[in-house]
Amino acid sequence: MLFAFICKDKPGHLNVRMETRPAHLEHLNKLNAEGTLKIAGPFLDAEGKPNGSLVIVDAADIDAARALAEADPYAKAGLFESVDVKPYNWVFNNPEA
């Protein structure tokens, strides 16, 4: 089942995002190699700077999805003000449909 992580950065934490980015990318690359990661990328503010993240993963259930969200180095570094984990139905342009 697919789950979307809708993550909002804490204001004034761009430095945390940039410092943690290499570990975050390593984490996502691992999930991608395992076939768990489906989509990932940052939300951007009006100036084009990242201020949140959208990550979509394949997980057995919502508890497994939450565990993946909590394992993200960005989450561990305290970057996020909030993280919503929601079941997701990929209808259009799903390459696996």
Phi and psi restraints in degrees (range 20) as a CNS / XPLOR table:
assign (resid 1 and name C) (resid 2 and name N)
       (resid 2 and name CA) (resid 2 and name C) 1.0 -91.3 20.0 2
assign (resid 2 and name N) (resid 2 and name CA)
       (resid 2 and name C) (resid 3 and name N) 1.0 145.0 20.0 2
assign (resid 2 and name C) (resid 3 and name N)
       (resid 3 and name CA) (resid 3 and name C) 1.0 -135.6 20.0 2
assign (resid 3 and name N) (resid 3 and name CA)
       (resid 3 and name C) (resid 4 and name N) 1.0 139.2 20.0 2
assign (resid 3 and name C) (resid 4 and name N)
       (resid 4 and name CA) (resid 4 and name C) 1.0 -103.8 20.0 2
assign (resid 4 and name N) (resid 4 and name CA)
       (resid 4 and name C) (resid 5 and name N) 1.0 133.9 20.0 2
assign (resid 4 and name C) (resid 5 and name N)
       (resid 5 and name CA) (resid 5 and name C) 1.0 -102.6 20.0 2
assign (resid 5 and name N) (resid 5 and name CA)
       (resid 5 and name C) (resid 6 and name N) 1.0 118.5 20.0 2
assign (resid 5 and name C) (resid 6 and name N)
       (resid 6 and name CA) (resid 6 and name C) 1.0 -109.3 20.0 2
assign (resid 6 and name N) (resid 6 and name CA)
       (resid 6 and name C) (resid 7 and name N) 1.0 105.2 20.0 2
assign (resid 6 and name C) (resid 7 and name N)
       (resid 7 and name CA) (resid 7 and name C) 1.0 -112.1 20.0 2
assign (resid 7 and name N) (resid 7 and name CA)
       (resid 7 and name C) (resid 8 and name N) 1.0 131.0 20.0 2
assign (resid 7 and name C) (resid 8 and name N)
       (resid 8 and name CA) (resid 8 and name C) 1.0 -112.4 20.0 2
assign (resid 8 and name N) (resid 8 and name CA)
       (resid 8 and name C) (resid 9 and name N) 1.0 125.6 20.0 2
assign (resid 8 and name C) (resid 9 and name N)
       (resid 9 and name CA) (resid 9 and name C) 1.0 -71.0 20.0 2
assign (resid 9 and name N) (resid 9 and name CA)
       (resid 9 and name C) (resid 10 and name N) 1.0 151.1 20.0 2
assign (resid 9 and name C) (resid 10 and name N)
       (resid 10 and name CA) (resid 10 and name C) 1.0 -68.9 20.0 2
assign (resid 10 and name N) (resid 10 and name CA)
       (resid 10 and name C) (resid 11 and name N) 1.0 141.0 20.0 2
assign (resid 10 and name C) (resid 11 and name N)
       (resid 11 and name CA) (resid 11 and name C) 1.0 -57.6 20.0 2
assign (resid 11 and name N) (resid 11 and name CA)
       (resid 11 and name C) (resid 12 and name N) 1.0 142.1 20.0 2
assign (resid 11 and name C) (resid 12 and name N)
       (resid 12 and name CA) (resid 12 and name C) 1.0 73.3 20.0 2
assign (resid 12 and name N) (resid 12 and name CA)
       (resid 12 and name C) (resid 13 and name N) 1.0 18.5 20.0 2
assign (resid 12 and name C) (resid 13 and name N)
       (resid 13 and name CA) (resid 13 and name C) 1.0 -112.4 20.0 2
assign (resid 13 and name N) (resid 13 and name CA)
       (resid 13 and name C) (resid 14 and name N) 1.0 22.6 20.0 2
assign (resid 13 and name C) (resid 14 and name N)
       (resid 14 and name CA) (resid 14 and name C) 1.0 -59.0 20.0 2
assign (resid 14 and name N) (resid 14 and name CA)
       (resid 14 and name C) (resid 15 and name N) 1.0 -35.2 20.0 2
assign (resid 14 and name C) (resid 15 and name N)
       (resid 15 and name CA) (resid 15 and name C) 1.0 -62.8 20.0 2
assign (resid 15 and name N) (resid 15 and name CA)
       (resid 15 and name C) (resid 16 and name N) 1.0 -37.6 20.0 2
assign (resid 15 and name C) (resid 16 and name N)
       (resid 16 and name CA) (resid 16 and name C) 1.0 -64.5 20.0 2
assign (resid 16 and name N) (resid 16 and name CA)
       (resid 16 and name C) (resid 17 and name N) 1.0 -43.4 20.0 2
assign (resid 16 and name C) (resid 17 and name N)
       (resid 17 and name CA) (resid 17 and name C) 1.0 -58.8 20.0 2
assign (resid 17 and name N) (resid 17 and name CA)
       (resid 17 and name C) (resid 18 and name N) 1.0 -48.6 20.0 2
assign (resid 17 and name C) (resid 18 and name N)
       (resid 18 and name CA) (resid 18 and name C) 1.0 -68.6 20.0 2
assign (resid 18 and name N) (resid 18 and name CA)
       (resid 18 and name C) (resid 19 and name N) 1.0 -38.4 20.0 2
assign (resid 18 and name C) (resid 19 and name N)
       (resid 19 and name CA) (resid 19 and name C) 1.0 -68.6 20.0 2
assign (resid 19 and name N) (resid 19 and name CA)
       (resid 19 and name C) (resid 20 and name N) 1.0 -32.1 20.0 2
assign (resid 19 and name C) (resid 20 and name N)
       (resid 20 and name CA) (resid 20 and name C) 1.0 -93.2 20.0 2
assign (resid 20 and name N) (resid 20 and name CA)
       (resid 20 and name C) (resid 21 and name N) 1.0 -9.6 20.0 2
assign (resid 20 and name C) (resid 21 and name N)
       (resid 21 and name CA) (resid 21 and name C) 1.0 -54.7 20.0 2
assign (resid 21 and name N) (resid 21 and name CA)
       (resid 21 and name C) (resid 22 and name N) 1.0 -44.9 20.0 2
assign (resid 21 and name C) (resid 22 and name N)
       (resid 22 and name CA) (resid 22 and name C) 1.0 -58.1 20.0 2
assign (resid 22 and name N) (resid 22 and name CA)
       (resid 22 and name C) (resid 23 and name N) 1.0 -42.7 20.0 2
assign (resid 22 and name C) (resid 23 and name N)
       (resid 23 and name CA) (resid 23 and name C) 1.0 -67.7 20.0 2
assign (resid 23 and name N) (resid 23 and name CA)
       (resid 23 and name C) (resid 24 and name N) 1.0 -37.9 20.0 2
assign (resid 23 and name C) (resid 24 and name N)
       (resid 24 and name CA) (resid 24 and name C) 1.0 -61.7 20.0 2
assign (resid 24 and name N) (resid 24 and name CA)
       (resid 24 and name C) (resid 25 and name N) 1.0 -47.0 20.0 2
assign (resid 24 and name C) (resid 25 and name N)
       (resid 25 and name CA) (resid 25 and name C) 1.0 -64.3 20.0 2
assign (resid 25 and name N) (resid 25 and name CA)
       (resid 25 and name C) (resid 26 and name N) 1.0 -38.3 20.0 2
assign (resid 25 and name C) (resid 26 and name N)
       (resid 26 and name CA) (resid 26 and name C) 1.0 -61.1 20.0 2
assign (resid 26 and name N) (resid 26 and name CA)
       (resid 26 and name C) (resid 27 and name N) 1.0 -42.8 20.0 2
assign (resid 26 and name C) (resid 27 and name N)
       (resid 27 and name CA) (resid 27 and name C) 1.0 -60.7 20.0 2
assign (resid 27 and name N) (resid 27 and name CA)
       (resid 27 and name C) (resid 28 and name N) 1.0 -47.8 20.0 2
assign (resid 27 and name C) (resid 28 and name N)
       (resid 28 and name CA) (resid 28 and name C) 1.0 -66.4 20.0 2
assign (resid 28 and name N) (resid 28 and name CA)
       (resid 28 and name C) (resid 29 and name N) 1.0 -38.2 20.0 2
assign (resid 28 and name C) (resid 29 and name N)
       (resid 29 and name CA) (resid 29 and name C) 1.0 -61.0 20.0 2
assign (resid 29 and name N) (resid 29 and name CA)
       (resid 29 and name C) (resid 30 and name N) 1.0 -38.0 20.0 2
assign (resid 29 and name C) (resid 30 and name N)
       (resid 30 and name CA) (resid 30 and name C) 1.0 -64.7 20.0 2
assign (resid 30 and name N) (resid 30 and name CA)
       (resid 30 and name C) (resid 31 and name N) 1.0 -47.1 20.0 2
assign (resid 30 and name C) (resid 31 and name N)
       (resid 31 and name CA) (resid 31 and name C) 1.0 -62.1 20.0 2
assign (resid 31 and name N) (resid 31 and name CA)
       (resid 31 and name C) (resid 32 and name N) 1.0 -37.4 20.0 2
assign (resid 31 and name C) (resid 32 and name N)
       (resid 32 and name CA) (resid 32 and name C) 1.0 -65.7 20.0 2
assign (resid 32 and name N) (resid 32 and name CA)
       (resid 32 and name C) (resid 33 and name N) 1.0 -44.2 20.0 2
assign (resid 32 and name C) (resid 33 and name N)
       (resid 33 and name CA) (resid 33 and name C) 1.0 -62.4 20.0 2
assign (resid 33 and name N) (resid 33 and name CA)
       (resid 33 and name C) (resid 34 and name N) 1.0 -31.9 20.0 2
assign (resid 33 and name C) (resid 34 and name N)
       (resid 34 and name CA) (resid 34 and name C) 1.0 -79.3 20.0 2
assign (resid 34 and name N) (resid 34 and name CA)
       (resid 34 and name C) (resid 35 and name N) 1.0 -11.7 20.0 2
assign (resid 34 and name C) (resid 35 and name N)
       (resid 35 and name CA) (resid 35 and name C) 1.0 85.6 20.0 2
assign (resid 35 and name N) (resid 35 and name CA)
       (resid 35 and name C) (resid 36 and name N) 1.0 8.5 20.0 2
assign (resid 35 and name C) (resid 36 and name N)
       (resid 36 and name CA) (resid 36 and name C) 1.0 -82.2 20.0 2
assign (resid 36 and name N) (resid 36 and name CA)
       (resid 36 and name C) (resid 37 and name N) 1.0 -39.5 20.0 2
assign (resid 36 and name C) (resid 37 and name N)
       (resid 37 and name CA) (resid 37 and name C) 1.0 -80.3 20.0 2
assign (resid 37 and name N) (resid 37 and name CA)
       (resid 37 and name C) (resid 38 and name N) 1.0 132.3 20.0 2
assign (resid 37 and name C) (resid 38 and name N)
       (resid 38 and name CA) (resid 38 and name C) 1.0 -108.8 20.0 2
assign (resid 38 and name N) (resid 38 and name CA)
       (resid 38 and name C) (resid 39 and name N) 1.0 -45.7 20.0 2
assign (resid 38 and name C) (resid 39 and name N)
       (resid 39 and name CA) (resid 39 and name C) 1.0 -148.3 20.0 2
assign (resid 39 and name N) (resid 39 and name CA)
       (resid 39 and name C) (resid 40 and name N) 1.0 144.7 20.0 2
assign (resid 39 and name C) (resid 40 and name N)
       (resid 40 and name CA) (resid 40 and name C) 1.0 -158.1 20.0 2
assign (resid 40 and name N) (resid 40 and name CA)
       (resid 40 and name C) (resid 41 and name N) 1.0 146.9 20.0 2
assign (resid 40 and name C) (resid 41 and name N)
       (resid 41 and name CA) (resid 41 and name C) 1.0 173.7 20.0 2
assign (resid 41 and name N) (resid 41 and name CA)
       (resid 41 and name C) (resid 42 and name N) 1.0 164.5 20.0 2
assign (resid 41 and name C) (resid 42 and name N)
       (resid 42 and name CA) (resid 42 and name C) 1.0 -86.3 20.0 2
assign (resid 42 and name N) (resid 42 and name CA)
       (resid 42 and name C) (resid 43 and name N) 1.0 151.2 20.0 2
assign (resid 42 and name C) (resid 43 and name N)
       (resid 43 and name CA) (resid 43 and name C) 1.0 -81.3 20.0 2
assign (resid 43 and name N) (resid 43 and name CA)
       (resid 43 and name C) (resid 44 and name N) 1.0 151.9 20.0 2
assign (resid 43 and name C) (resid 44 and name N)
       (resid 44 and name CA) (resid 44 and name C) 1.0 -121.7 20.0 2
assign (resid 44 and name N) (resid 44 and name CA)
       (resid 44 and name C) (resid 45 and name N) 1.0 145.4 20.0 2
assign (resid 44 and name C) (resid 45 and name N)
       (resid 45 and name CA) (resid 45 and name C) 1.0 -84.7 20.0 2
assign (resid 45 and name N) (resid 45 and name CA)
       (resid 45 and name C) (resid 46 and name N) 1.0 -175.0 20.0 2
assign (resid 45 and name C) (resid 46 and name N)
       (resid 46 and name CA) (resid 46 and name C) 1.0 -63.1 20.0 2
assign (resid 46 and name N) (resid 46 and name CA)
       (resid 46 and name C) (resid 47 and name N) 1.0 -21.9 20.0 2
assign (resid 46 and name C) (resid 47 and name N)
       (resid 47 and name CA) (resid 47 and name C) 1.0 -94.0 20.0 2
assign (resid 47 and name N) (resid 47 and name CA)
       (resid 47 and name C) (resid 48 and name N) 1.0 2.5 20.0 2
assign (resid 47 and name C) (resid 48 and name N)
       (resid 48 and name CA) (resid 48 and name C) 1.0 82.9 20.0 2
assign (resid 48 and name N) (resid 48 and name CA)
       (resid 48 and name C) (resid 49 and name N) 1.0 12.4 20.0 2
assign (resid 48 and name C) (resid 49 and name N)
       (resid 49 and name CA) (resid 49 and name C) 1.0 -94.9 20.0 2
assign (resid 49 and name N) (resid 49 and name CA)
       (resid 49 and name C) (resid 50 and name N) 1.0 143.2 20.0 2
assign (resid 49 and name C) (resid 50 and name N)
       (resid 50 and name CA) (resid 50 and name C) 1.0 -64.2 20.0 2
assign (resid 50 and name N) (resid 50 and name CA)
       (resid 50 and name C) (resid 51 and name N) 1.0 138.9 20.0 2
assign (resid 50 and name C) (resid 51 and name N)
       (resid 51 and name CA) (resid 51 and name C) 1.0 -141.3 20.0 2
assign (resid 51 and name N) (resid 51 and name CA)
       (resid 51 and name C) (resid 52 and name N) 1.0 16.7 20.0 2
assign (resid 51 and name C) (resid 52 and name N)
       (resid 52 and name CA) (resid 52 and name C) 1.0 173.3 20.0 2
assign (resid 52 and name N) (resid 52 and name CA)
       (resid 52 and name C) (resid 53 and name N) 1.0 -178.1 20.0 2
assign (resid 52 and name C) (resid 53 and name N)
       (resid 53 and name CA) (resid 53 and name C) 1.0 -142.7 20.0 2
assign (resid 53 and name N) (resid 53 and name CA)
       (resid 53 and name C) (resid 54 and name N) 1.0 149.7 20.0 2
assign (resid 53 and name C) (resid 54 and name N)
       (resid 54 and name CA) (resid 54 and name C) 1.0 -120.9 20.0 2
assign (resid 54 and name N) (resid 54 and name CA)
       (resid 54 and name C) (resid 55 and name N) 1.0 122.3 20.0 2
assign (resid 54 and name C) (resid 55 and name N)
       (resid 55 and name CA) (resid 55 and name C) 1.0 -130.2 20.0 2
assign (resid 55 and name N) (resid 55 and name CA)
       (resid 55 and name C) (resid 56 and name N) 1.0 131.0 20.0 2
assign (resid 55 and name C) (resid 56 and name N)
       (resid 56 and name CA) (resid 56 and name C) 1.0 -120.4 20.0 2
assign (resid 56 and name N) (resid 56 and name CA)
       (resid 56 and name C) (resid 57 and name N) 1.0 126.3 20.0 2
assign (resid 56 and name C) (resid 57 and name N)
       (resid 57 and name CA) (resid 57 and name C) 1.0 -128.0 20.0 2
assign (resid 57 and name N) (resid 57 and name CA)
       (resid 57 and name C) (resid 58 and name N) 1.0 160.5 20.0 2
assign (resid 57 and name C) (resid 58 and name N)
       (resid 58 and name CA) (resid 58 and name C) 1.0 -101.1 20.0 2
assign (resid 58 and name N) (resid 58 and name CA)
       (resid 58 and name C) (resid 59 and name N) 1.0 120.8 20.0 2
assign (resid 58 and name C) (resid 59 and name N)
       (resid 59 and name CA) (resid 59 and name C) 1.0 -140.9 20.0 2
assign (resid 59 and name N) (resid 59 and name CA)
       (resid 59 and name C) (resid 60 and name N) 1.0 158.0 20.0 2
assign (resid 59 and name C) (resid 60 and name N)
       (resid 60 and name CA) (resid 60 and name C) 1.0 -63.9 20.0 2
assign (resid 60 and name N) (resid 60 and name CA)
       (resid 60 and name C) (resid 61 and name N) 1.0 -38.7 20.0 2
assign (resid 60 and name C) (resid 61 and name N)
       (resid 61 and name CA) (resid 61 and name C) 1.0 -160.9 20.0 2
assign (resid 61 and name N) (resid 61 and name CA)
       (resid 61 and name C) (resid 62 and name N) 1.0 178.3 20.0 2
assign (resid 61 and name C) (resid 62 and name N)
       (resid 62 and name CA) (resid 62 and name C) 1.0 -65.6 20.0 2
assign (resid 62 and name N) (resid 62 and name CA)
       (resid 62 and name C) (resid 63 and name N) 1.0 -32.2 20.0 2
assign (resid 62 and name C) (resid 63 and name N)
       (resid 63 and name CA) (resid 63 and name C) 1.0 -65.7 20.0 2
assign (resid 63 and name N) (resid 63 and name CA)
       (resid 63 and name C) (resid 64 and name N) 1.0 -41.4 20.0 2
assign (resid 63 and name C) (resid 64 and name N)
       (resid 64 and name CA) (resid 64 and name C) 1.0 -65.0 20.0 2
assign (resid 64 and name N) (resid 64 and name CA)
       (resid 64 and name C) (resid 65 and name N) 1.0 -39.4 20.0 2
assign (resid 64 and name C) (resid 65 and name N)
       (resid 65 and name CA) (resid 65 and name C) 1.0 -64.4 20.0 2
assign (resid 65 and name N) (resid 65 and name CA)
       (resid 65 and name C) (resid 66 and name N) 1.0 -43.6 20.0 2
assign (resid 65 and name C) (resid 66 and name N)
       (resid 66 and name CA) (resid 66 and name C) 1.0 -61.9 20.0 2
assign (resid 66 and name N) (resid 66 and name CA)
       (resid 66 and name C) (resid 67 and name N) 1.0 -38.5 20.0 2
assign (resid 66 and name C) (resid 67 and name N)
       (resid 67 and name CA) (resid 67 and name C) 1.0 -62.9 20.0 2
assign (resid 67 and name N) (resid 67 and name CA)
       (resid 67 and name C) (resid 68 and name N) 1.0 -39.7 20.0 2
assign (resid 67 and name C) (resid 68 and name N)
       (resid 68 and name CA) (resid 68 and name C) 1.0 -64.3 20.0 2
assign (resid 68 and name N) (resid 68 and name CA)
       (resid 68 and name C) (resid 69 and name N) 1.0 -42.8 20.0 2
assign (resid 68 and name C) (resid 69 and name N)
       (resid 69 and name CA) (resid 69 and name C) 1.0 -61.6 20.0 2
assign (resid 69 and name N) (resid 69 and name CA)
       (resid 69 and name C) (resid 70 and name N) 1.0 -42.0 20.0 2
assign (resid 69 and name C) (resid 70 and name N)
       (resid 70 and name CA) (resid 70 and name C) 1.0 -70.0 20.0 2
assign (resid 70 and name N) (resid 70 and name CA)
       (resid 70 and name C) (resid 71 and name N) 1.0 -24.5 20.0 2
assign (resid 70 and name C) (resid 71 and name N)
       (resid 71 and name CA) (resid 71 and name C) 1.0 -80.2 20.0 2
assign (resid 71 and name N) (resid 71 and name CA)
       (resid 71 and name C) (resid 72 and name N) 1.0 -12.6 20.0 2
assign (resid 71 and name C) (resid 72 and name N)
       (resid 72 and name CA) (resid 72 and name C) 1.0 -63.1 20.0 2
assign (resid 72 and name N) (resid 72 and name CA)
       (resid 72 and name C) (resid 73 and name N) 1.0 131.9 20.0 2
assign (resid 72 and name C) (resid 73 and name N)
       (resid 73 and name CA) (resid 73 and name C) 1.0 -55.8 20.0 2
assign (resid 73 and name N) (resid 73 and name CA)
       (resid 73 and name C) (resid 74 and name N) 1.0 -31.8 20.0 2
assign (resid 73 and name C) (resid 74 and name N)
       (resid 74 and name CA) (resid 74 and name C) 1.0 -61.7 20.0 2
assign (resid 74 and name N) (resid 74 and name CA)
       (resid 74 and name C) (resid 75 and name N) 1.0 -44.5 20.0 2
assign (resid 74 and name C) (resid 75 and name N)
       (resid 75 and name CA) (resid 75 and name C) 1.0 -64.2 20.0 2
assign (resid 75 and name N) (resid 75 and name CA)
       (resid 75 and name C) (resid 76 and name N) 1.0 -44.6 20.0 2
assign (resid 75 and name C) (resid 76 and name N)
       (resid 76 and name CA) (resid 76 and name C) 1.0 -63.1 20.0 2
assign (resid 76 and name N) (resid 76 and name CA)
       (resid 76 and name C) (resid 77 and name N) 1.0 -30.4 20.0 2
assign (resid 76 and name C) (resid 77 and name N)
       (resid 77 and name CA) (resid 77 and name C) 1.0 -81.3 20.0 2
assign (resid 77 and name N) (resid 77 and name CA)
       (resid 77 and name C) (resid 78 and name N) 1.0 -5.0 20.0 2
assign (resid 77 and name C) (resid 78 and name N)
       (resid 78 and name CA) (resid 78 and name C) 1.0 79.7 20.0 2
assign (resid 78 and name N) (resid 78 and name CA)
       (resid 78 and name C) (resid 79 and name N) 1.0 23.7 20.0 2
assign (resid 78 and name C) (resid 79 and name N)
       (resid 79 and name CA) (resid 79 and name C) 1.0 -68.9 20.0 2
assign (resid 79 and name N) (resid 79 and name CA)
       (resid 79 and name C) (resid 80 and name N) 1.0 -36.5 20.0 2
assign (resid 79 and name C) (resid 80 and name N)
       (resid 80 and name CA) (resid 80 and name C) 1.0 -88.4 20.0 2
assign (resid 80 and name N) (resid 80 and name CA)
       (resid 80 and name C) (resid 81 and name N) 1.0 135.1 20.0 2
assign (resid 80 and name C) (resid 81 and name N)
       (resid 81 and name CA) (resid 81 and name C) 1.0 -76.8 20.0 2
assign (resid 81 and name N) (resid 81 and name CA)
       (resid 81 and name C) (resid 82 and name N) 1.0 -36.7 20.0 2
assign (resid 81 and name C) (resid 82 and name N)
       (resid 82 and name CA) (resid 82 and name C) 1.0 -153.0 20.0 2
assign (resid 82 and name N) (resid 82 and name CA)
       (resid 82 and name C) (resid 83 and name N) 1.0 151.6 20.0 2
assign (resid 82 and name C) (resid 83 and name N)
       (resid 83 and name CA) (resid 83 and name C) 1.0 -137.7 20.0 2
assign (resid 83 and name N) (resid 83 and name CA)
       (resid 83 and name C) (resid 84 and name N) 1.0 115.6 20.0 2
assign (resid 83 and name C) (resid 84 and name N)
       (resid 84 and name CA) (resid 84 and name C) 1.0 -100.1 20.0 2
assign (resid 84 and name N) (resid 84 and name CA)
       (resid 84 and name C) (resid 85 and name N) 1.0 128.9 20.0 2
assign (resid 84 and name C) (resid 85 and name N)
       (resid 85 and name CA) (resid 85 and name C) 1.0 -110.8 20.0 2
assign (resid 85 and name N) (resid 85 and name CA)
       (resid 85 and name C) (resid 86 and name N) 1.0 118.2 20.0 2
assign (resid 85 and name C) (resid 86 and name N)
       (resid 86 and name CA) (resid 86 and name C) 1.0 -132.1 20.0 2
assign (resid 86 and name N) (resid 86 and name CA)
       (resid 86 and name C) (resid 87 and name N) 1.0 141.5 20.0 2
assign (resid 86 and name C) (resid 87 and name N)
       (resid 87 and name CA) (resid 87 and name C) 1.0 -59.3 20.0 2
assign (resid 87 and name N) (resid 87 and name CA)
       (resid 87 and name C) (resid 88 and name N) 1.0 143.4 20.0 2
assign (resid 87 and name C) (resid 88 and name N)
       (resid 88 and name CA) (resid 88 and name C) 1.0 -133.0 20.0 2
assign (resid 88 and name N) (resid 88 and name CA)
       (resid 88 and name C) (resid 89 and name N) 1.0 137.7 20.0 2
assign (resid 88 and name C) (resid 89 and name N)
       (resid 89 and name CA) (resid 89 and name C) 1.0 -115.3 20.0 2
assign (resid 89 and name N) (resid 89 and name CA)
       (resid 89 and name C) (resid 90 and name N) 1.0 106.8 20.0 2
assign (resid 89 and name C) (resid 90 and name N)
       (resid 90 and name CA) (resid 90 and name C) 1.0 -83.2 20.0 2
assign (resid 90 and name N) (resid 90 and name CA)
       (resid 90 and name C) (resid 91 and name N) 1.0 102.6 20.0 2
assign (resid 90 and name C) (resid 91 and name N)
       (resid 91 and name CA) (resid 91 and name C) 1.0 -94.7 20.0 2
assign (resid 91 and name N) (resid 91 and name CA)
       (resid 91 and name C) (resid 92 and name N) 1.0 -54.5 20.0 2
assign (resid 91 and name C) (resid 92 and name N)
       (resid 92 and name CA) (resid 92 and name C) 1.0 -96.2 20.0 2
assign (resid 92 and name N) (resid 92 and name CA)
       (resid 92 and name C) (resid 93 and name N) 1.0 139.6 20.0 2
assign (resid 92 and name C) (resid 93 and name N)
       (resid 93 and name CA) (resid 93 and name C) 1.0 61.6 20.0 2
assign (resid 93 and name N) (resid 93 and name CA)
       (resid 93 and name C) (resid 94 and name N) 1.0 25.3 20.0 2
assign (resid 93 and name C) (resid 94 and name N)
       (resid 94 and name CA) (resid 94 and name C) 1.0 -78.5 20.0 2
assign (resid 94 and name N) (resid 94 and name CA)
       (resid 94 and name C) (resid 95 and name N) 1.0 115.6 20.0 2
assign (resid 94 and name C) (resid 95 and name N)
       (resid 95 and name CA) (resid 95 and name C) 1.0 -67.6 20.0 2
assign (resid 95 and name N) (resid 95 and name CA)
       (resid 95 and name C) (resid 96 and name N) 1.0 -14.1 20.0 2
assign (resid 95 and name C) (resid 96 and name N)
       (resid 96 and name CA) (resid 96 and name C) 1.0 -97.1 20.0 2
assign (resid 96 and name N) (resid 96 and name CA)
       (resid 96 and name C) (resid 97 and name N) 1.0 -3.6 20.0 2
